[in-house]
Amino acid sequence: MRAAVPLLERAPASSLLAFACVVLAFAPEAWLAHLAYERGAIFKGEVWRLWTCHLVHFSVAQAVTDALVLLSMGALAEPVVGTRRLLLAFILGGPFISLGLLASAPAMLEYRGASGIAMMAAVLAAAVMWRESSAWKVLVVALASVFAAKTLAEAGGGLSASAVLPEFARVAWQSHVLGALSGVSILALARWRSAGPLRL
């Protein structure tokens, strides 16, 4: 419990979002169905789904996995980026990913998961690590290479299933790419200073 307090102080936005993912994993399916990305429902005007779909999941295992990635990446990025700026990134990045899915994945009728916004946080964390030392740069390049290879395999159908997803669900690699693009876009708009925090 003591370890959770410093983490909440260090990355409150990331902690609360990760906590929300886990809590909602135990919500009734009827609730989750009203929060998930559903292509037809969004076109009918249920625009809140553009945001809420990133907080609901198909299984508890998926929710915990996404929450851990989101929390770990957020804990790296949030102290440097700032809580308000990171929250703004989530608020803008969430619908960017969802709208990207509407445009790029017409066959995807439903989507649930925080992996897209977690990937956005990972890009911001990578930018923070890149500034630290040459050793961190090597790690960032290695992880980026793994991500690229994994995404290509998923896009080709080789890794479309996942142990944390039910049998009817498949890995939404498009959301990972869109999440990464969200992070890159945020960095492109950021104002860097030679000494000081990352400014969004």
PyMOL commands that place a pseudoatom at each C-alpha (Angstrom):
pseudoatom trace, name=CA, resn=MET, resi=1, chain=A, elem=C, hetatm=0, pos=[0.000, 0.000, 0.000]
pseudoatom trace, name=CA, resn=ARG, resi=2, chain=A, elem=C, hetatm=0, pos=[2.853, 2.363, 0.785]
pseudoatom trace, name=CA, resn=ALA, resi=3, chain=A, elem=C, hetatm=0, pos=[4.343, 1.768, -2.676]
pseudoatom trace, name=CA, resn=ALA, resi=4, chain=A, elem=C, hetatm=0, pos=[1.036, 2.735, -4.279]
pseudoatom trace, name=CA, resn=VAL, resi=5, chain=A, elem=C, hetatm=0, pos=[1.023, 6.181, -2.673]
pseudoatom trace, name=CA, resn=PRO, resi=6, chain=A, elem=C, hetatm=0, pos=[4.285, 7.446, -4.251]
pseudoatom trace, name=CA, resn=LEU, resi=7, chain=A, elem=C, hetatm=0, pos=[3.141, 6.025, -7.593]
pseudoatom trace, name=CA, resn=LEU, resi=8, chain=A, elem=C, hetatm=0, pos=[-0.161, 7.871, -7.317]
pseudoatom trace, name=CA, resn=GLU, resi=9, chain=A, elem=C, hetatm=0, pos=[1.736, 11.049, -6.486]
pseudoatom trace, name=CA, resn=ARG, resi=10, chain=A, elem=C, hetatm=0, pos=[4.235, 10.505, -9.303]
pseudoatom trace, name=CA, resn=ALA, resi=11, chain=A, elem=C, hetatm=0, pos=[1.696, 9.673, -12.005]
pseudoatom trace, name=CA, resn=PRO, resi=12, chain=A, elem=C, hetatm=0, pos=[-1.855, 10.485, -10.830]
pseudoatom trace, name=CA, resn=ALA, resi=13, chain=A, elem=C, hetatm=0, pos=[-3.434, 10.612, -14.292]
pseudoatom trace, name=CA, resn=SER, resi=14, chain=A, elem=C, hetatm=0, pos=[-1.912, 7.326, -15.435]
pseudoatom trace, name=CA, resn=SER, resi=15, chain=A, elem=C, hetatm=0, pos=[-2.720, 5.663, -12.112]
pseudoatom trace, name=CA, resn=LEU, resi=16, chain=A, elem=C, hetatm=0, pos=[-6.370, 6.716, -12.186]
pseudoatom trace, name=CA, resn=LEU, resi=17, chain=A, elem=C, hetatm=0, pos=[-6.838, 5.649, -15.808]
pseudoatom trace, name=CA, resn=ALA, resi=18, chain=A, elem=C, hetatm=0, pos=[-5.227, 2.282, -15.120]
pseudoatom trace, name=CA, resn=PHE, resi=19, chain=A, elem=C, hetatm=0, pos=[-7.401, 1.876, -12.019]
pseudoatom trace, name=CA, resn=ALA, resi=20, chain=A, elem=C, hetatm=0, pos=[-10.515, 2.716, -14.054]
pseudoatom trace, name=CA, resn=CYS, resi=21, chain=A, elem=C, hetatm=0, pos=[-9.622, 0.017, -16.594]
pseudoatom trace, name=CA, resn=VAL, resi=22, chain=A, elem=C, hetatm=0, pos=[-9.380, -2.641, -13.896]
pseudoatom trace, name=CA, resn=VAL, resi=23, chain=A, elem=C, hetatm=0, pos=[-12.535, -1.551, -12.057]
pseudoatom trace, name=CA, resn=LEU, resi=24, chain=A, elem=C, hetatm=0, pos=[-14.604, -1.455, -15.248]
pseudoatom trace, name=CA, resn=ALA, resi=25, chain=A, elem=C, hetatm=0, pos=[-13.429, -4.964, -16.097]
pseudoatom trace, name=CA, resn=PHE, resi=26, chain=A, elem=C, hetatm=0, pos=[-15.793, -6.166, -13.369]
pseudoatom trace, name=CA, resn=ALA, resi=27, chain=A, elem=C, hetatm=0, pos=[-18.745, -4.082, -14.554]
pseudoatom trace, name=CA, resn=PRO, resi=28, chain=A, elem=C, hetatm=0, pos=[-21.850, -5.794, -15.995]
pseudoatom trace, name=CA, resn=GLU, resi=29, chain=A, elem=C, hetatm=0, pos=[-21.626, -6.619, -19.687]
pseudoatom trace, name=CA, resn=ALA, resi=30, chain=A, elem=C, hetatm=0, pos=[-24.636, -4.396, -20.354]
pseudoatom trace, name=CA, resn=TRP, resi=31, chain=A, elem=C, hetatm=0, pos=[-22.632, -1.409, -19.121]
pseudoatom trace, name=CA, resn=LEU, resi=32, chain=A, elem=C, hetatm=0, pos=[-19.565, -2.358, -21.110]
pseudoatom trace, name=CA, resn=ALA, resi=33, chain=A, elem=C, hetatm=0, pos=[-21.629, -2.721, -24.271]
pseudoatom trace, name=CA, resn=HIS, resi=34, chain=A, elem=C, hetatm=0, pos=[-22.727, 0.918, -23.941]
pseudoatom trace, name=CA, resn=LEU, resi=35, chain=A, elem=C, hetatm=0, pos=[-19.124, 2.098, -23.530]
pseudoatom trace, name=CA, resn=ALA, resi=36, chain=A, elem=C, hetatm=0, pos=[-17.346, 0.001, -26.164]
pseudoatom trace, name=CA, resn=TYR, resi=37, chain=A, elem=C, hetatm=0, pos=[-16.400, 1.172, -29.642]
pseudoatom trace, name=CA, resn=GLU, resi=38, chain=A, elem=C, hetatm=0, pos=[-19.215, 0.023, -31.903]
pseudoatom trace, name=CA, resn=ARG, resi=39, chain=A, elem=C, hetatm=0, pos=[-18.962, 1.291, -35.432]
pseudoatom trace, name=CA, resn=GLY, resi=40, chain=A, elem=C, hetatm=0, pos=[-22.696, 1.398, -36.094]
pseudoatom trace, name=CA, resn=ALA, resi=41, chain=A, elem=C, hetatm=0, pos=[-23.516, 3.055, -32.780]
pseudoatom trace, name=CA, resn=ILE, resi=42, chain=A, elem=C, hetatm=0, pos=[-20.906, 5.774, -33.289]
pseudoatom trace, name=CA, resn=PHE, resi=43, chain=A, elem=C, hetatm=0, pos=[-22.324, 6.616, -36.706]
pseudoatom trace, name=CA, resn=LYS, resi=44, chain=A, elem=C, hetatm=0, pos=[-25.726, 6.914, -35.029]
pseudoatom trace, name=CA, resn=GLY, resi=45, chain=A, elem=C, hetatm=0, pos=[-24.387, 9.648, -32.755]
pseudoatom trace, name=CA, resn=GLU, resi=46, chain=A, elem=C, hetatm=0, pos=[-23.101, 7.787, -29.688]
pseudoatom trace, name=CA, resn=VAL, resi=47, chain=A, elem=C, hetatm=0, pos=[-19.873, 9.757, -29.797]
pseudoatom trace, name=CA, resn=TRP, resi=48, chain=A, elem=C, hetatm=0, pos=[-18.922, 9.133, -26.150]
pseudoatom trace, name=CA, resn=ARG, resi=49, chain=A, elem=C, hetatm=0, pos=[-17.734, 5.727, -27.298]
pseudoatom trace, name=CA, resn=LEU, resi=50, chain=A, elem=C, hetatm=0, pos=[-14.768, 7.442, -28.994]
pseudoatom trace, name=CA, resn=TRP, resi=51, chain=A, elem=C, hetatm=0, pos=[-13.379, 8.002, -25.478]
pseudoatom trace, name=CA, resn=THR, resi=52, chain=A, elem=C, hetatm=0, pos=[-14.895, 5.291, -23.306]
pseudoatom trace, name=CA, resn=CYS, resi=53, chain=A, elem=C, hetatm=0, pos=[-13.869, 2.380, -25.533]
pseudoatom trace, name=CA, resn=HIS, resi=54, chain=A, elem=C, hetatm=0, pos=[-10.304, 2.819, -24.257]
pseudoatom trace, name=CA, resn=LEU, resi=55, chain=A, elem=C, hetatm=0, pos=[-11.360, 2.090, -20.681]
pseudoatom trace, name=CA, resn=VAL, resi=56, chain=A, elem=C, hetatm=0, pos=[-13.336, -1.121, -21.240]
pseudoatom trace, name=CA, resn=HIS, resi=57, chain=A, elem=C, hetatm=0, pos=[-12.045, -4.566, -22.170]
pseudoatom trace, name=CA, resn=PHE, resi=58, chain=A, elem=C, hetatm=0, pos=[-13.168, -7.993, -23.313]
pseudoatom trace, name=CA, resn=SER, resi=59, chain=A, elem=C, hetatm=0, pos=[-11.672, -9.759, -20.288]
pseudoatom trace, name=CA, resn=VAL, resi=60, chain=A, elem=C, hetatm=0, pos=[-10.159, -9.082, -16.889]
pseudoatom trace, name=CA, resn=ALA, resi=61, chain=A, elem=C, hetatm=0, pos=[-6.812, -10.398, -18.133]
pseudoatom trace, name=CA, resn=GLN, resi=62, chain=A, elem=C, hetatm=0, pos=[-6.813, -7.924, -21.017]
pseudoatom trace, name=CA, resn=ALA, resi=63, chain=A, elem=C, hetatm=0, pos=[-7.747, -5.078, -18.665]
pseudoatom trace, name=CA, resn=VAL, resi=64, chain=A, elem=C, hetatm=0, pos=[-4.974, -5.904, -16.201]
pseudoatom trace, name=CA, resn=THR, resi=65, chain=A, elem=C, hetatm=0, pos=[-2.398, -6.267, -18.984]
pseudoatom trace, name=CA, resn=ASP, resi=66, chain=A, elem=C, hetatm=0, pos=[-3.327, -2.948, -20.592]
pseudoatom trace, name=CA, resn=ALA, resi=67, chain=A, elem=C, hetatm=0, pos=[-3.495, -1.231, -17.203]
pseudoatom trace, name=CA, resn=LEU, resi=68, chain=A, elem=C, hetatm=0, pos=[0.001, -2.394, -16.256]
pseudoatom trace, name=CA, resn=VAL, resi=69, chain=A, elem=C, hetatm=0, pos=[1.472, -1.148, -19.546]
pseudoatom trace, name=CA, resn=LEU, resi=70, chain=A, elem=C, hetatm=0, pos=[-0.393, 2.154, -19.272]
pseudoatom trace, name=CA, resn=LEU, resi=71, chain=A, elem=C, hetatm=0, pos=[0.703, 2.618, -15.672]
pseudoatom trace, name=CA, resn=SER, resi=72, chain=A, elem=C, hetatm=0, pos=[4.359, 1.767, -16.281]
pseudoatom trace, name=CA, resn=MET, resi=73, chain=A, elem=C, hetatm=0, pos=[4.670, 3.961, -19.368]
pseudoatom trace, name=CA, resn=GLY, resi=74, chain=A, elem=C, hetatm=0, pos=[2.733, 6.769, -17.726]
pseudoatom trace, name=CA, resn=ALA, resi=75, chain=A, elem=C, hetatm=0, pos=[4.933, 6.601, -14.636]
pseudoatom trace, name=CA, resn=LEU, resi=76, chain=A, elem=C, hetatm=0, pos=[7.926, 7.295, -16.885]
pseudoatom trace, name=CA, resn=ALA, resi=77, chain=A, elem=C, hetatm=0, pos=[6.342, 10.037, -18.967]
pseudoatom trace, name=CA, resn=GLU, resi=78, chain=A, elem=C, hetatm=0, pos=[3.987, 11.867, -16.599]
pseudoatom trace, name=CA, resn=PRO, resi=79, chain=A, elem=C, hetatm=0, pos=[6.555, 13.387, -14.195]
pseudoatom trace, name=CA, resn=VAL, resi=80, chain=A, elem=C, hetatm=0, pos=[8.309, 14.978, -17.182]
pseudoatom trace, name=CA, resn=VAL, resi=81, chain=A, elem=C, hetatm=0, pos=[5.354, 15.770, -19.417]
pseudoatom trace, name=CA, resn=GLY, resi=82, chain=A, elem=C, hetatm=0, pos=[3.152, 16.914, -16.557]
pseudoatom trace, name=CA, resn=THR, resi=83, chain=A, elem=C, hetatm=0, pos=[-0.186, 15.566, -15.356]
pseudoatom trace, name=CA, resn=ARG, resi=84, chain=A, elem=C, hetatm=0, pos=[-2.358, 18.190, -17.045]
pseudoatom trace, name=CA, resn=ARG, resi=85, chain=A, elem=C, hetatm=0, pos=[-0.573, 17.814, -20.354]
pseudoatom trace, name=CA, resn=LEU, resi=86, chain=A, elem=C, hetatm=0, pos=[-0.724, 14.036, -20.223]
pseudoatom trace, name=CA, resn=LEU, resi=87, chain=A, elem=C, hetatm=0, pos=[-4.447, 14.170, -19.438]
pseudoatom trace, name=CA, resn=LEU, resi=88, chain=A, elem=C, hetatm=0, pos=[-4.894, 16.469, -22.426]
pseudoatom trace, name=CA, resn=ALA, resi=89, chain=A, elem=C, hetatm=0, pos=[-2.940, 13.981, -24.535]
pseudoatom trace, name=CA, resn=PHE, resi=90, chain=A, elem=C, hetatm=0, pos=[-5.298, 11.196, -23.437]
pseudoatom trace, name=CA, resn=ILE, resi=91, chain=A, elem=C, hetatm=0, pos=[-8.380, 13.350, -24.042]
pseudoatom trace, name=CA, resn=LEU, resi=92, chain=A, elem=C, hetatm=0, pos=[-7.254, 14.211, -27.577]
pseudoatom trace, name=CA, resn=GLY, resi=93, chain=A, elem=C, hetatm=0, pos=[-5.469, 10.968, -28.382]
pseudoatom trace, name=CA, resn=GLY, resi=94, chain=A, elem=C, hetatm=0, pos=[-8.397, 8.727, -27.453]
pseudoatom trace, name=CA, resn=PRO, resi=95, chain=A, elem=C, hetatm=0, pos=[-10.804, 9.988, -30.120]
pseudoatom trace, name=CA, resn=PHE, resi=96, chain=A, elem=C, hetatm=0, pos=[-7.933, 10.318, -32.608]
pseudoatom trace, name=CA, resn=ILE, resi=97, chain=A, elem=C, hetatm=0, pos=[-7.365, 6.569, -32.298]
pseudoatom trace, name=CA, resn=SER, resi=98, chain=A, elem=C, hetatm=0, pos=[-11.083, 5.805, -32.489]
pseudoatom trace, name=CA, resn=LEU, resi=99, chain=A, elem=C, hetatm=0, pos=[-11.639, 8.008, -35.529]
pseudoatom trace, name=CA, resn=GLY, resi=100, chain=A, elem=C, hetatm=0, pos=[-8.602, 6.403, -37.108]
pseudoatom trace, name=CA, resn=LEU, resi=101, chain=A, elem=C, hetatm=0, pos=[-10.207, 2.996, -36.596]
pseudoatom trace, name=CA, resn=LEU, resi=102, chain=A, elem=C, hetatm=0, pos=[-13.398, 4.239, -38.241]
pseudoatom trace, name=CA, resn=ALA, resi=103, chain=A, elem=C, hetatm=0, pos=[-11.386, 5.340, -41.261]
pseudoatom trace, name=CA, resn=SER, resi=104, chain=A, elem=C, hetatm=0, pos=[-8.829, 2.536, -41.532]
pseudoatom trace, name=CA, resn=ALA, resi=105, chain=A, elem=C, hetatm=0, pos=[-10.657, -0.541, -40.240]
pseudoatom trace, name=CA, resn=PRO, resi=106, chain=A, elem=C, hetatm=0, pos=[-14.199, -0.646, -41.679]
pseudoatom trace, name=CA, resn=ALA, resi=107, chain=A, elem=C, hetatm=0, pos=[-14.460, -4.367, -40.896]
pseudoatom trace, name=CA, resn=MET, resi=108, chain=A, elem=C, hetatm=0, pos=[-13.825, -3.767, -37.185]
pseudoatom trace, name=CA, resn=LEU, resi=109, chain=A, elem=C, hetatm=0, pos=[-17.306, -3.562, -35.718]
pseudoatom trace, name=CA, resn=GLU, resi=110, chain=A, elem=C, hetatm=0, pos=[-16.288, -3.488, -32.054]
pseudoatom trace, name=CA, resn=TYR, resi=111, chain=A, elem=C, hetatm=0, pos=[-13.170, -2.479, -30.154]
pseudoatom trace, name=CA, resn=ARG, resi=112, chain=A, elem=C, hetatm=0, pos=[-12.302, -2.468, -26.474]
pseudoatom trace, name=CA, resn=GLY, resi=113, chain=A, elem=C, hetatm=0, pos=[-8.946, -1.808, -24.877]
pseudoatom trace, name=CA, resn=ALA, resi=114, chain=A, elem=C, hetatm=0, pos=[-6.445, 0.676, -23.503]
pseudoatom trace, name=CA, resn=SER, resi=115, chain=A, elem=C, hetatm=0, pos=[-3.579, -0.619, -25.632]
pseudoatom trace, name=CA, resn=GLY, resi=116, chain=A, elem=C, hetatm=0, pos=[-3.880, 2.301, -28.040]
pseudoatom trace, name=CA, resn=ILE, resi=117, chain=A, elem=C, hetatm=0, pos=[-3.542, 5.007, -25.396]
pseudoatom trace, name=CA, resn=ALA, resi=118, chain=A, elem=C, hetatm=0, pos=[-0.915, 2.873, -23.646]
pseudoatom trace, name=CA, resn=MET, resi=119, chain=A, elem=C, hetatm=0, pos=[1.092, 2.910, -26.869]
pseudoatom trace, name=CA, resn=MET, resi=120, chain=A, elem=C, hetatm=0, pos=[0.740, 6.683, -26.999]
pseudoatom trace, name=CA, resn=ALA, resi=121, chain=A, elem=C, hetatm=0, pos=[2.095, 6.868, -23.450]
pseudoatom trace, name=CA, resn=ALA, resi=122, chain=A, elem=C, hetatm=0, pos=[4.902, 4.505, -24.466]
pseudoatom trace, name=CA, resn=VAL, resi=123, chain=A, elem=C, hetatm=0, pos=[5.998, 6.876, -27.238]
pseudoatom trace, name=CA, resn=LEU, resi=124, chain=A, elem=C, hetatm=0, pos=[6.068, 9.766, -24.765]
pseudoatom trace, name=CA, resn=ALA, resi=125, chain=A, elem=C, hetatm=0, pos=[8.011, 7.608, -22.306]
pseudoatom trace, name=CA, resn=ALA, resi=126, chain=A, elem=C, hetatm=0, pos=[10.445, 6.673, -25.074]
pseudoatom trace, name=CA, resn=ALA, resi=127, chain=A, elem=C, hetatm=0, pos=[11.023, 10.363, -25.780]
pseudoatom trace, name=CA, resn=VAL, resi=128, chain=A, elem=C, hetatm=0, pos=[11.821, 10.911, -22.106]
pseudoatom trace, name=CA, resn=MET, resi=129, chain=A, elem=C, hetatm=0, pos=[14.199, 7.930, -22.056]
pseudoatom trace, name=CA, resn=TRP, resi=130, chain=A, elem=C, hetatm=0, pos=[15.860, 9.094, -25.287]
pseudoatom trace, name=CA, resn=ARG, resi=131, chain=A, elem=C, hetatm=0, pos=[16.974, 12.294, -23.586]
pseudoatom trace, name=CA, resn=GLU, resi=132, chain=A, elem=C, hetatm=0, pos=[18.502, 10.508, -20.606]
pseudoatom trace, name=CA, resn=SER, resi=133, chain=A, elem=C, hetatm=0, pos=[21.545, 8.643, -21.958]
pseudoatom trace, name=CA, resn=SER, resi=134, chain=A, elem=C, hetatm=0, pos=[22.979, 6.655, -24.858]
pseudoatom trace, name=CA, resn=ALA, resi=135, chain=A, elem=C, hetatm=0, pos=[22.154, 3.413, -23.073]
pseudoatom trace, name=CA, resn=TRP, resi=136, chain=A, elem=C, hetatm=0, pos=[18.487, 4.322, -22.982]
pseudoatom trace, name=CA, resn=LYS, resi=137, chain=A, elem=C, hetatm=0, pos=[18.610, 5.186, -26.685]
pseudoatom trace, name=CA, resn=VAL, resi=138, chain=A, elem=C, hetatm=0, pos=[19.760, 1.652, -27.473]
pseudoatom trace, name=CA, resn=LEU, resi=139, chain=A, elem=C, hetatm=0, pos=[16.848, 0.255, -25.464]
pseudoatom trace, name=CA, resn=VAL, resi=140, chain=A, elem=C, hetatm=0, pos=[14.363, 2.568, -27.192]
pseudoatom trace, name=CA, resn=VAL, resi=141, chain=A, elem=C, hetatm=0, pos=[15.586, 1.500, -30.634]
pseudoatom trace, name=CA, resn=ALA, resi=142, chain=A, elem=C, hetatm=0, pos=[15.405, -2.168, -29.636]
pseudoatom trace, name=CA, resn=LEU, resi=143, chain=A, elem=C, hetatm=0, pos=[11.868, -1.846, -28.285]
pseudoatom trace, name=CA, resn=ALA, resi=144, chain=A, elem=C, hetatm=0, pos=[10.767, 0.121, -31.350]
pseudoatom trace, name=CA, resn=SER, resi=145, chain=A, elem=C, hetatm=0, pos=[12.131, -2.649, -33.571]
pseudoatom trace, name=CA, resn=VAL, resi=146, chain=A, elem=C, hetatm=0, pos=[10.242, -5.286, -31.584]
pseudoatom trace, name=CA, resn=PHE, resi=147, chain=A, elem=C, hetatm=0, pos=[7.052, -3.232, -31.851]
pseudoatom trace, name=CA, resn=ALA, resi=148, chain=A, elem=C, hetatm=0, pos=[7.475, -2.870, -35.616]
pseudoatom trace, name=CA, resn=ALA, resi=149, chain=A, elem=C, hetatm=0, pos=[8.086, -6.598, -36.088]
pseudoatom trace, name=CA, resn=LYS, resi=150, chain=A, elem=C, hetatm=0, pos=[5.142, -7.519, -33.844]
pseudoatom trace, name=CA, resn=THR, resi=151, chain=A, elem=C, hetatm=0, pos=[2.832, -5.114, -35.668]
pseudoatom trace, name=CA, resn=LEU, resi=152, chain=A, elem=C, hetatm=0, pos=[3.819, -6.507, -39.068]
pseudoatom trace, name=CA, resn=ALA, resi=153, chain=A, elem=C, hetatm=0, pos=[3.155, -10.034, -37.823]
pseudoatom trace, name=CA, resn=GLU, resi=154, chain=A, elem=C, hetatm=0, pos=[-0.237, -9.008, -36.443]
pseudoatom trace, name=CA, resn=ALA, resi=155, chain=A, elem=C, hetatm=0, pos=[-1.156, -7.183, -39.637]
pseudoatom trace, name=CA, resn=GLY, resi=156, chain=A, elem=C, hetatm=0, pos=[-0.259, -10.291, -41.608]
pseudoatom trace, name=CA, resn=GLY, resi=157, chain=A, elem=C, hetatm=0, pos=[-2.453, -12.463, -39.413]
pseudoatom trace, name=CA, resn=GLY, resi=158, chain=A, elem=C, hetatm=0, pos=[0.396, -14.336, -37.793]
pseudoatom trace, name=CA, resn=LEU, resi=159, chain=A, elem=C, hetatm=0, pos=[-0.301, -12.993, -34.300]
pseudoatom trace, name=CA, resn=SER, resi=160, chain=A, elem=C, hetatm=0, pos=[-3.971, -12.093, -34.538]
pseudoatom trace, name=CA, resn=ALA, resi=161, chain=A, elem=C, hetatm=0, pos=[-4.959, -14.060, -31.423]
pseudoatom trace, name=CA, resn=SER, resi=162, chain=A, elem=C, hetatm=0, pos=[-3.924, -13.301, -27.853]
pseudoatom trace, name=CA, resn=ALA, resi=163, chain=A, elem=C, hetatm=0, pos=[-3.918, -15.225, -24.593]
pseudoatom trace, name=CA, resn=VAL, resi=164, chain=A, elem=C, hetatm=0, pos=[-5.675, -12.343, -22.813]
pseudoatom trace, name=CA, resn=LEU, resi=165, chain=A, elem=C, hetatm=0, pos=[-8.492, -12.087, -25.362]
pseudoatom trace, name=CA, resn=PRO, resi=166, chain=A, elem=C, hetatm=0, pos=[-11.529, -14.345, -25.764]
pseudoatom trace, name=CA, resn=GLU, resi=167, chain=A, elem=C, hetatm=0, pos=[-11.603, -16.586, -28.829]
pseudoatom trace, name=CA, resn=PHE, resi=168, chain=A, elem=C, hetatm=0, pos=[-13.920, -14.307, -30.794]
pseudoatom trace, name=CA, resn=ALA, resi=169, chain=A, elem=C, hetatm=0, pos=[-11.655, -11.245, -30.387]
pseudoatom trace, name=CA, resn=ARG, resi=170, chain=A, elem=C, hetatm=0, pos=[-8.498, -10.443, -32.309]
pseudoatom trace, name=CA, resn=VAL, resi=171, chain=A, elem=C, hetatm=0, pos=[-5.573, -8.102, -31.680]
pseudoatom trace, name=CA, resn=ALA, resi=172, chain=A, elem=C, hetatm=0, pos=[-6.420, -4.630, -32.980]
pseudoatom trace, name=CA, resn=TRP, resi=173, chain=A, elem=C, hetatm=0, pos=[-2.968, -3.791, -34.300]
pseudoatom trace, name=CA, resn=GLN, resi=174, chain=A, elem=C, hetatm=0, pos=[-4.403, -0.704, -35.971]
pseudoatom trace, name=CA, resn=SER, resi=175, chain=A, elem=C, hetatm=0, pos=[-5.054, 0.839, -32.560]
pseudoatom trace, name=CA, resn=HIS, resi=176, chain=A, elem=C, hetatm=0, pos=[-1.406, 0.292, -31.613]
pseudoatom trace, name=CA, resn=VAL, resi=177, chain=A, elem=C, hetatm=0, pos=[-0.215, 2.056, -34.765]
pseudoatom trace, name=CA, resn=LEU, resi=178, chain=A, elem=C, hetatm=0, pos=[-2.685, 4.895, -34.257]
pseudoatom trace, name=CA, resn=GLY, resi=179, chain=A, elem=C, hetatm=0, pos=[-1.615, 5.186, -30.625]
pseudoatom trace, name=CA, resn=ALA, resi=180, chain=A, elem=C, hetatm=0, pos=[2.007, 5.453, -31.679]
pseudoatom trace, name=CA, resn=LEU, resi=181, chain=A, elem=C, hetatm=0, pos=[1.067, 8.073, -34.271]
pseudoatom trace, name=CA, resn=SER, resi=182, chain=A, elem=C, hetatm=0, pos=[-0.776, 10.006, -31.562]
pseudoatom trace, name=CA, resn=GLY, resi=183, chain=A, elem=C, hetatm=0, pos=[2.347, 10.036, -29.434]
pseudoatom trace, name=CA, resn=VAL, resi=184, chain=A, elem=C, hetatm=0, pos=[4.521, 11.112, -32.354]
pseudoatom trace, name=CA, resn=SER, resi=185, chain=A, elem=C, hetatm=0, pos=[2.052, 13.879, -33.238]
pseudoatom trace, name=CA, resn=ILE, resi=186, chain=A, elem=C, hetatm=0, pos=[2.121, 15.167, -29.672]
pseudoatom trace, name=CA, resn=LEU, resi=187, chain=A, elem=C, hetatm=0, pos=[5.906, 15.192, -29.708]
pseudoatom trace, name=CA, resn=ALA, resi=188, chain=A, elem=C, hetatm=0, pos=[5.908, 17.017, -33.040]
pseudoatom trace, name=CA, resn=LEU, resi=189, chain=A, elem=C, hetatm=0, pos=[3.854, 19.779, -31.436]
pseudoatom trace, name=CA, resn=ALA, resi=190, chain=A, elem=C, hetatm=0, pos=[5.873, 19.856, -28.248]
pseudoatom trace, name=CA, resn=ARG, resi=191, chain=A, elem=C, hetatm=0, pos=[8.287, 22.635, -27.417]
pseudoatom trace, name=CA, resn=TRP, resi=192, chain=A, elem=C, hetatm=0, pos=[11.614, 21.280, -26.351]
pseudoatom trace, name=CA, resn=ARG, resi=193, chain=A, elem=C, hetatm=0, pos=[13.959, 23.225, -24.116]
pseudoatom trace, name=CA, resn=SER, resi=194, chain=A, elem=C, hetatm=0, pos=[17.627, 22.491, -23.704]
pseudoatom trace, name=CA, resn=ALA, resi=195, chain=A, elem=C, hetatm=0, pos=[17.139, 22.114, -19.948]
pseudoatom trace, name=CA, resn=GLY, resi=196, chain=A, elem=C, hetatm=0, pos=[13.727, 21.582, -18.449]
pseudoatom trace, name=CA, resn=PRO, resi=197, chain=A, elem=C, hetatm=0, pos=[10.573, 19.542, -18.785]
pseudoatom trace, name=CA, resn=LEU, resi=198, chain=A, elem=C, hetatm=0, pos=[8.956, 18.418, -21.969]
pseudoatom trace, name=CA, resn=ARG, resi=199, chain=A, elem=C, hetatm=0, pos=[6.456, 21.074, -22.984]
pseudoatom trace, name=CA, resn=LEU, resi=200, chain=A, elem=C, hetatm=0, pos=[3.285, 20.078, -24.786]
for i in range(1, 200): cmd.bond("trace and resi %d" % i, "trace and resi %d" % (i + 1))
show_as sticks, trace
zoom trace
